[in-house]
Amino acid sequence: MNKHCGSGHLPQPQNALNLNTTRFFLQSARFMDAYHKGLNGTQAAWSIKKYRGH
């Protein structure tokens, strides 16, 4: 039997992405999608801000 079983400590993945890195990637992807659809920078920023939530 594992002596660590039930200790409440789970191993953390060593290669997990930083939360800020993930957010930056998602926002960059939204901008790229907006540019691909023909929006300019101002329109893209408004669209991302307006439709980023639920």
Secondary structure, DSSP 8 states (H G I E B T S, - for coil): --TTTTSS-----TT---HHHHHHHHHHHHHHHHHHTT--HHHHHHHHHHTS--
